[in-house]
């Protein structure tokens, strides 16, 4: 982890926070504590499984980001972008806005630190800016 920026640590923190939110949502739905899914058993278990999967994937990507892999970086950006887009298709309430904000923070940090994740030398970024 040498040369790791504080913003990359913050990115991983927010990804883990998102993973915990998804896992908490999965547990809430699985134990029939969410009012939207009480009557529909198949929908409830589908949502619980999908939420658990989202949490597990976010936690896994968070740990893999320390390796500075192009594939992991692009997968994480794509997943967060998709999560934000899907969030807009839901009925947007206060909880959804908080979720969208928490999801947008690591996406913005990933885009900001793109060169670090893709291992681009500082000279390459200066050449691109001048062109």
C-alpha atoms as one frame of an Amber mdcrd trajectory, in Angstrom:
protein
   0.000   0.000   0.000   2.919   2.342  -0.469   2.105   5.598  -2.147  -1.586
   5.366  -1.312  -3.392   8.699  -1.244  -5.754   9.700   1.569  -8.524  10.061
  -1.011  -8.129   6.418  -2.042  -8.587   5.410   1.587 -11.708   7.578   1.723
 -12.973   5.903  -1.456 -12.561   2.478   0.093 -14.266   3.695   3.294 -17.319
   4.910   1.371 -17.463   1.673  -0.630 -17.436  -0.311   2.603 -20.106   1.997
   4.029 -22.252   1.310   0.958 -21.617  -2.416   1.360 -22.778  -2.221   4.994
 -25.908  -0.320   3.966 -26.750  -2.977   1.382 -26.110  -5.782   3.860 -28.288
  -4.065   6.478 -31.031  -3.673   3.887 -30.698  -7.361   2.948 -31.053  -8.415
   6.591 -34.015  -6.090   7.098 -35.820  -7.521   4.086 -34.879 -11.129   4.870
 -36.302 -10.878   8.397 -39.534  -9.427   7.020 -38.977  -6.095   8.773 -39.332
  -3.926   5.661 -42.958  -2.847   5.122 -42.765  -2.906   1.319 -42.011  -6.616
   1.021 -44.074  -8.215   3.821 -46.733  -9.851   1.666 -44.690 -10.928  -1.361
 -42.403 -13.788  -0.302 -40.722 -14.291  -3.691 -40.065 -10.574  -4.127 -38.789
 -10.298  -0.565 -36.237 -13.084  -0.990 -35.222 -11.820  -4.423 -34.600  -8.352
  -2.989 -32.740  -9.742   0.020 -30.506 -11.872  -2.211 -29.828  -9.006  -4.637
 -29.038  -6.607  -1.781 -26.692  -9.137  -0.176 -24.984  -9.630  -3.546 -24.568
  -5.875  -4.027 -23.033  -5.542  -0.569 -20.666  -8.440  -1.113 -19.554  -7.142
  -4.522 -18.937  -3.639  -3.150 -16.889  -5.016  -0.257 -14.902  -7.233  -2.637
 -14.207  -4.365  -5.056 -13.152  -2.176  -2.142 -10.462  -4.645  -1.163  -9.326
  -5.140  -4.764  -8.900  -1.412  -5.415  -5.636  -1.433  -3.439  -4.082  -3.487
  -6.249  -4.576  -0.602  -8.692  -6.027  -2.787 -11.430  -7.542  -1.189 -14.536
 -10.258  -3.836 -14.664 -11.240  -3.396 -11.009 -11.240   0.387 -11.403 -13.508
   0.243 -14.446 -15.828  -2.327 -12.847 -16.161  -0.173  -9.738 -16.880   2.985
 -11.744 -19.414   1.100 -13.881 -21.139  -0.421 -10.845 -21.403   2.887  -8.987
 -22.665   4.630 -12.119 -25.287   1.930 -12.618 -26.330   2.166  -8.955 -26.809
   5.923  -9.274 -28.816   5.551 -12.494 -31.026   2.852 -10.992 -31.521   5.039
  -7.928 -33.110   7.710 -10.117 -35.687   5.215 -11.432 -36.970   4.580  -7.917
 -39.334   6.876  -6.093 -36.864   9.438  -4.842 -37.344  10.236  -1.179 -35.010
  11.451   1.540 -33.436   8.018   2.063 -32.836   7.703  -1.685 -31.166  11.114
  -1.817 -28.857  10.157   1.051 -28.044   6.885  -0.720 -27.361   8.702  -4.001
 -25.066  11.133  -2.197 -23.150   8.359  -0.473 -22.816   6.571  -3.822 -21.717
   9.708  -5.692 -18.871  10.464  -3.268 -16.744   7.372  -4.041 -17.572   7.694
  -7.747 -16.284  11.268  -7.736 -13.174  10.248  -5.822 -12.506   7.389  -8.235
 -12.747   9.730 -11.204 -10.555  12.305  -9.445  -7.852   9.718  -8.683  -8.104
   7.982 -12.059  -4.389   8.305 -12.795  -3.428   6.677  -9.502  -5.661   3.670
 -10.107  -4.579   3.298 -13.721  -0.900   3.769 -12.775  -0.297   6.653 -15.148
   2.971   8.493 -14.495   2.723  12.218 -13.725   4.494  13.059 -17.003   1.709
  11.404 -19.021  -0.964  13.498 -17.362   0.968  16.726 -17.982   1.427  15.830
 -21.665  -2.328  15.209 -21.995  -3.210  18.545 -20.389  -0.964  20.522 -22.710
  -2.296  18.834 -25.845
